[in-house]
Amino acid sequence: MAASVFDSSLFSRLFPTGEAGRLFTDSAEIRAMLLVEGALARAQGEMGLIPEPSARYIHRAAMEVQIDPGGLAEATGRNGVCVPGLVAAFRAAVEAPEHGQYIHWGATSQDIIDTGLMLRLRQLLEHNETTLREVLSTLATLAGEHAETPMAARTWGQAATPTSFGAHVAHWGAPLLALHQELPALRQGALWVSLSGAAGTAAALGPHAPQLRGKLAEALRLHDPARSWHGDRTPILRVADWITRCCAALGKMGEDLTLLAQSGIAEAAPGGGGASSTMPQKQNPVAPAALTALARQAASLSSALTGAALHRQERDGAAWFTEWLILPQLCLSGASALLQAREMTRAIAPDPARMAATLADTGGLIHAEALSFRLAQTMPRPQAQAAVKALCVEADESGAALAGLAARDFPDADLSGVFDTRAQLGQASAEARAFAAAVRAL
């Protein structure tokens, strides 16, 4: 097995990452850091901090130069960070010492690495938003079409009361819709520029450091936090938290679809079914299982990333290295889960007939709560509950329908609608339609 399923040719279709996968490569990281170096030089030139001709030269070269990641490996292993080697390689590549001497003027490695990371995280969120909208659109269609399709709601793994498949789908989609609505604030509040120098004081950048940082943020379309954040990983954790919660919501959908596809129920066929190597009758719920696995991975990575946020003093190498080990995997878990969910939801095939059969198989016991509340209109609630519980025990033991037993014991009671599944859906249909409408309004 490959060290990471996201880099594996063998597992690329089980855990796809799409365009997001290209953001977490050596080449993408170097390209992002070069863009930061170029934007920094341009801003410094405009402010007169370095010669304007050198600034223009560096900015143009940063967009054109090609640097081999492998050529930086030895320096990275020795220095612990890639920027010293990158800066040296960049200066050599421009072949103009009079200009190259101003590359990386006053910045520190973490400024360049963290700001470059933010450029890539911005692209990641854009990819995620596009895919999330597609997932929501499909779920909204399902919810609207099946707003009144009755099915058994289940609590603790057992039939509880009637709901609708549309409401079940809406409950999958509601947290995803909330996550989509959080994205503008996340971009504004978590995608920060970093320009604080070696110890966070910006001493080498001179008295105009705050103005320069703001100018760099504007050039790169990032947020200026107006302070150093070398040891404060809050913006990283905010993005990671969003990804983790997205994986959790998708994983819940995967768990439910696995249960809905199980033998003896089979109320909905999830997309992404796969064959067994030896059992011809099997169609395994592969896509739902992948979503569950990715959610579990994201939860564990998120916990480790929170631990990595404990930076000692102004800067901490070990904590930073730990972040590098974890964050890319977490980001790709989220991207993969969204892509897998997009394809799976498009292929979900609910079986209303089977859902109706499941409801009928309860012998009316699924309406026990409704019966107890109806009887409570003419007798104390505890007495009504006790009477219905006794009827449920009798129905379970005898196989008799609860409706018949209730009519026998309470011949004068008005039981109209109690055993009508559609009349017992409560707010399920309304919730399904409300979710569908909210998605259409995006």
N, C-alpha and C positions, 0 to 999 in steps of 0.2 A: 504494500500500500504506500502511496506517496505520502510525503510528510504533511501535505495539506491537500484535502480533496479539491480545493478550489484551483490548485495548480496541476491537477491530475487529468491526463487525457482519458483515463479509464472511467473516472467519475464525473466528467464534465457535463454530462446530460442529467445526472442525478442531482448534482449541486451546481446548476448553471449560475454564472455571475454576469454574463452579458458585458455591456460596455463598462460597468463598474469594475470588472476585473482588471481592466487596463489601467485603472487609476492607481493600483497598488502593485506597481512594478518598479524596478530600479530606474528604468528609463523615464517613467512618468514622474518619479520623485526628483530626479535630476532636472528634468525640464521645468518643473514647478519652481525649484530653487533658483534656476537661472533666470526665470521670469521675475522673481523677487529681486535678485541682484540687479537686473536691468532696470526695474522700476525704481529701486533705491537710488541708483546712480543718476537716473533722469531727474528725480525729485531733488537730489542734492545739487545737480547742475542748475536747475531752475532757481534754487535758493542761493546760488553763488558759493556753495560750500566746497565744491570741486569745480575745476574748469569746465565750462559748458561744452567745448569740443570733445573732451574726454567723456563727459556724461552721455552725449549723443552717440559716440562711438561704442561705449559699453552697452547702452540700451539696444542698439541695433545688433551688436554681436551676440547678445544674450538670446535673441530670437533666432539666430542663424547657426550658432556654433553647435557642433555635435561632440559630445563627450562620452567615451565608452565607460560604462559602470565598472567593468572589470579592471580598468586601469586605475580605479580609485580604491581597489580592495586592500592593497597593502597599507596605504596610508590610513584607511578607515580602521583596519585592525590595530594599527599602532596608536592612533589618536582617540579611538572610541567614537568618533563622529566623522562624517564624510566631508564636511565643509572645508577643512584645511586643504585636503587633496583636491576638492572641486575648485576652490579658488586658484590653487596653483595651476591646475589644468586649464582653467579658463584664461588665466593670464598668459599661459604659453600659447593657447590657441589663437588669441587675438593678435599675436605677433606685433605688438605695439607697446613696448614698455612704458612709453611716456603717458599712454592712456591706461594701460593695465594696472599701473600702480594704484589707481583710485578705485579699483574693484573692491567691494566689501568694506568700504570706508566707514570706520567707526562701529560697524555691526559686530555681532558675535554669532557663533554657529547656531545657537538656539533660535535667534531671531529668524534666520534664514530657513531653518528646518521647520519650525512651527508655523511660520507664515506660509511656506510652501504647502504644508499639510492642510492648512485652512483652504487654500485654493482647490485642493483635491476633494476635501470634504464638501465644499460647495457644489462641485460637480456631482459628487455622490448623491447629495440630497436632491439635486435636480433629476437625476436618473430615478431615484426612489419615488419622487413625487409623480413622475410620469407613469410609472408602473402601478403605483398605488391608486391613481385615478382610474386606471383600466380595471383593476380588481374591484374597486368600489362600483364602477359602472355595471359590471357583470352581476355583482351581488344585488344592486338596486333593481335590476331587471328581474332577477329571481324572486326577490322579496315582493315586488309589485304583482308579478304573475301568480304567486302562490300565497297572497295575503290571506285568503280564505280557505286554503287547502288544509284540512284538519290533520293533526298528527298528535301522538302522545308526547306530552312534555315529560321529562324524566328528572327526578331528583334522587340522589344517592343510587343512581343506576336503575331505578324502578319507575314504572309508569306512575305519574302523579295526577295531573289534570290535563284536559285538552289544551293544545295551543295550535298555531298554524305553522306550516313550514316556512312561510314568508317571515313570520316573527322570529323563527329560529335563525334564519339567514340574517335578518336585521340585527340580531344580537351578535352575530359574527362581525357585521360591518360597522356597528356603532363605534367601537373603540378605534377602528381604522379611520373612520370619518373624523373623529376627534384628533387623531394624530395628523391627518392632513391639514386640519385647521390650525394646528400648532406651528406649521412650517414657517410662515412669515416671521413670527416672533423668534423662532429658533435661529433663522438666518441672521436676524438683526442682533440677537443677544449672544450668539455663540461663535460666530465666524469672525474672530479677532485678528488684527494685525499685531505682530510682535516686533518691537524695535526699542530695545532697552540696554543693549550693550552687555559687557562681560558680567557684571554683578547686579544688573537691573537699575543702575544709576544713570545710564546714558551719558556718562562723563566724556567719553571719547567723541560723542556726537555734538558736543558743544551746547551753548545756551539755547539754541533754536531746536533742540531735540523734540519737544512736544509738537512744534509746528511741522517738523519733518515727518514725524510719525503720522500725523493727520494727513499730510500730503500723500504719503505712501499708501495709507488706507484708502484714500479716495481713488488713487490710481489703480489699485487692485480690487476695488469695490468690496472692501472688507470693513468691519467695524473698528473704530479706534477706541480702545478701552480707557485711554487717558492714563495709563499706568503700566508698570511692568507686571507680567503674569508668568514669569519663568517657573516659579514654584507653585502657582495656582492653576490647577488643571480643570477648573470649573467648566470652561467652554468645551473641553474635550469630553468631560463627563456628561454634559447636557446633550451633546450629539449622541453619545453612546447610550444614554438613557432612552432617547427617542427610538433608536434602533432596537434596543432590547424590548421595549414595550410593543413595538411593531411585531417583532418575532413572537412575543408571547400571544398577541391577538391572533396571529396567523397559526400558531401552534395549537391554540384552543380550537380553531376551525378544523385543523388536521385531526385532533383527537375526536371531535364529534363525528367527522366524516368516517373515520375508522370504525366507530361504533355503529353508525348508520349503515355501513356496508357489511357488518358481520353476519355470519350464517344465522338463519332463524329470524332475522329482522329485515335486512336488505331494503330499507326504506329509501335509500338514495345511493346511486352509484357515483362515486367520486371520479374525477378525471385522474389520469396517471395510473391506471391499473396495470399490473404486471403479471407475468406468468410464473408458475412454479416450475422448477427443473424436473419434477417427478410427478406432480399431481395435476392431471389435465383439467380438472374441474375448477381449479383455483384461479381467481383474478385478484391478486393482492393489491391492497390500497397503498401503492408505493408513494404517490405524491403526498397524501396525508401523513404518512410515516416520516417522510423527509421534512415536512414542516414541523412536526413534533421534535424531531432530532435537532433541527436548527434552532428551535426555541430553547431547548435544553442547553445547547452549546452557548447560545447568546447569554443565557442567564449566568452560566459559570464564568464566561469571559468578562461579563460586566462586573461581577463580584471581584475578580482579580484586578480589573482595571481600577476599581475604586481603591483597592489596596495600593496600587501603583501611584495613586495621586498623593501619597504621603511623602512629599519631597522634603528632604532635610535642608534647612537654611535657605540660602538664595537659589541654589541650583543643586541637583542631585543626579549623578550619572546613573546609578543603579535603578532608581525609580523611572527615569527617562527610558532606559533600555527596556525595562519591563513593559512600558507602554508600547514600545515598538513591536514587541513580541505579540501583544494582545490585540491592539486596536485594528490592524488590518484584517485579522481573522473575524473580529466582531462585525466590521463594516461589510465584509463579504458574506457573512451569515445573513445579514439583513437583506442585502441585494439578492442573494440566492433565494431566500424565503419569498420575497415579493415576486420574483420571476416564476418560481414554482407555483405559487398561488394563482398567478395570472392564468397560466395554462390550465390548472386544475379546475378553477371556478368556471371556466368556459365550457368544461365538459361535464359538470355536475348534472346528473339525470335523476330528479326525484321521481318516486313511484307512488302517486296518490292512492292507487288501489291497494298497495301493500300497507300504506299508512292507515287506510281505513280498516284493513283486515286486522292490523295490530290493535286498533281501538276496539274492534268488535271482540277480539280475543280476551279482553279483560272482563267480559261478561257484565259490563256496566259498572264495574268497580271504580273505573276512572272518574265516574260521576258522583262518587261518595261524598266529596266535599260539598258539591252543589246540593245534594239531597239533604245533608245535615243543616245547611243554611236555610233551605226551604222549610224544613220541619221546625227550625228555630223561630219561625214566624208565629207559631201557635203553641210552642212549649219552651221551657228554659233551654238555653243553648247547651249546657252540660248534659241534659237529658236527651236532647236530640243527637248529640255526638255519640253517647253511649248506645242509643237505639240503632244508629246507623252502623256503628262498629260491630254490634251483634249480628246485624243483617249481613255485613261483609264476611264475617266468619262463617255464617251459614251458607252463603253463596259460594265461598271458596271450598267448603267441604262437600256440598251437595251438587255443585255445578249448575245450580239454578241461577237465572239472571237476576241481578239486583233490582231491576225495574219491577219484575213480577213479585218479588218478595216485599218490596216497598208498597205496592198496590194492595197486597194481601193484608199487611199489618196496619196500613194507614189508608183505608178506603175513602175516608172523607177529605183527605189532604189534596190540595191542588198541586199536582206534580207536573203540570204542563211545562214543557221546555227543559225540565231537569235532565232528561236523558237524550236531549237533542244536542249533539256534539257542536254543531255550528252556533247554537244559542249559548254555549258555554265557553266561547273563545275569549270572552272578556275584551281586553284592549289589544289582543294579539294582532288582529287585522289592522287596527289603526296604527299600531307601532310599525308594522311592516310598510304601510303606505307612507307614513311620515318619514321613515328612513329613505325610501325610494325618492320621495320628493326632495329631501335635503341633498341627496347626491346629485339629482338633476339640476339643483340650483347652484352647484359649484361653478 
